[in-house]
């Protein structure tokens, strides 16, 4: 079987990825940039010297048009520390054969393959951009503030 709709792949991926405790906030179809980011998460990670840091991570979901996904992921890097394209796991060989040189040069774009049951694996791990490279987006700031207000209200 294979995915026939991006939304089903996205939802399947999210069932296995979205439970993680380090996700502070998330938004599907985030309007941080023109055209929107398919999924944006705000996550805590252990950074340098094992200090906790916040990262903005984008995800672009595509069943077929990998070049478009890469172009969108590149645009997302204006606002995000790293960006992933998320594809059906059956496309892994295409990534390895055609796009690995590009991904190694680009550095901050990664690839995740998703199985029908939502299990995912990282095909290519991206580097993380420095904070100084990012443009602060009002949409992302609102996500963070609203999630913190919501979490404060539920305690």
PEZIJO-V14232 format. One record per residue. N is the residue number from 1. SS is DSSP state (H for helix, E for strand, C for the rest). PSI is psi in whole degrees, -180 to 180 (* if undefined). D_FIRST is the distance of its C-alpha to the first C-alpha in Angstrom with 1 decimal. Layout:
BEGIN
N&SS&PSI&D_FIRST + N&SS&PSI&D_FIRST
END
This chain:
BEGIN
1&C&156&0.0 + 2&C&160&3.8 + 3&C&139&7.1 + 4&C&-8&9.3 + 5&C&135&12.3 + 6&H&-38&14.3 + 7&H&-39&15.8 + 8&H&-39&12.7 + 9&H&-44&12.1 + 10&H&-48&15.9 + 11&H&-39&16.2 + 12&H&-45&13.7 + 13&H&-46&15.7 + 14&H&-31&18.9 + 15&H&-30&18.5 + 16&H&-24&18.7 + 17&H&-38&21.1 + 18&C&-10&23.3 + 19&C&-12&25.1 + 20&C&136&27.0 + 21&C&-19&30.8 + 22&C&-2&31.7 + 23&E&113&30.3 + 24&E&-37&33.4 + 25&E&157&31.9 + 26&E&156&28.8 + 27&E&128&28.2 + 28&E&146&25.3 + 29&E&48&26.5 + 30&E&130&29.6 + 31&C&36&32.3 + 32&C&-30&33.9 + 33&C&162&33.6 + 34&C&131&33.6 + 35&C&-19&30.1 + 36&C&152&29.1 + 37&E&130&27.1 + 38&E&-46&23.6 + 39&E&132&24.4 + 40&E&131&27.7 + 41&E&150&28.6 + 42&E&117&32.1 + 43&E&149&32.1 + 44&E&141&34.8 + 45&E&161&34.8 + 46&E&118&37.4 + 47&C&-152&39.1 + 48&H&146&42.1 + 49&H&26&44.6 + 50&H&26&42.0 + 51&C&145&42.8 + 52&E&132&40.3 + 53&E&164&39.2 + 54&E&136&37.1 + 55&E&143&34.3 + 56&E&125&32.6 + 57&E&129&28.9 + 58&E&154&26.8 + 59&E&127&23.1 + 60&E&122&21.7 + 61&E&128&18.0 + 62&C&137&16.6 + 63&C&-38&13.3 + 64&C&-49&15.4 + 65&C&80&19.1 + 66&H&-36&20.0 + 67&H&-40&23.7 + 68&H&-42&23.9 + 69&H&-43&22.4 + 70&H&-40&24.9 + 71&H&-43&27.7 + 72&H&-43&27.0 + 73&H&-39&26.8 + 74&H&-43&30.2 + 75&H&-38&31.7 + 76&H&-28&30.6 + 77&C&-11&32.6 + 78&C&-32&35.8 + 79&C&-12&35.2 + 80&C&151&33.0 + 81&C&-35&33.7 + 82&E&161&30.3 + 83&E&140&27.1 + 84&E&142&23.5 + 85&E&141&20.8 + 86&E&123&17.4 + 87&E&163&14.4 + 88&E&142&10.8 + 89&H&-23&11.5 + 90&H&-16&10.2 + 91&H&4&13.3 + 92&H&-45&15.7 + 93&H&-37&17.3 + 94&H&-43&18.2 + 95&H&-49&19.9 + 96&H&-38&21.7 + 97&H&-38&22.8 + 98&H&-28&23.8 + 99&H&-4&24.5 + 100&H&-38&25.9 + 101&H&-44&29.5 + 102&H&-46&29.3 + 103&H&-38&27.9 + 104&H&-36&30.6 + 105&H&-40&33.2 + 106&H&-36&32.1 + 107&C&-42&32.0 + 108&C&6&31.0 + 109&E&128&27.4 + 110&E&173&24.7 + 111&E&134&20.9 + 112&E&133&18.4 + 113&E&139&14.8 + 114&E&131&12.5 + 115&C&167&9.7 + 116&C&-32&7.5 + 117&C&4&10.6 + 118&C&-11&12.9 + 119&C&138&14.4 + 120&E&157&15.9 + 121&E&150&18.1 + 122&E&120&20.7 + 123&E&-40&20.3 + 124&E&122&23.8 + 125&C&124&26.3 + 126&C&161&28.7 + 127&C&174&32.4 + 128&C&127&34.0 + 129&C&154&36.4 + 130&C&151&39.9 + 131&H&-35&40.8 + 132&H&-21&43.4 + 133&H&-15&40.8 + 134&C&146&39.3 + 135&C&133&40.4 + 136&C&127&40.7 + 137&C&135&38.9 + 138&H&-38&40.2 + 139&H&-41&36.8 + 140&H&-40&35.9 + 141&H&-42&39.3 + 142&H&-42&38.9 + 143&H&-47&35.6 + 144&H&-45&37.4 + 145&H&-47&40.5 + 146&H&-37&38.8 + 147&H&-37&36.7 + 148&H&-39&39.8 + 149&H&-42&41.8 + 150&H&-45&39.1 + 151&H&-38&39.0 + 152&H&-37&42.8 + 153&H&-24&43.0 + 154&C&-2&40.7 + 155&C&*&43.0
END
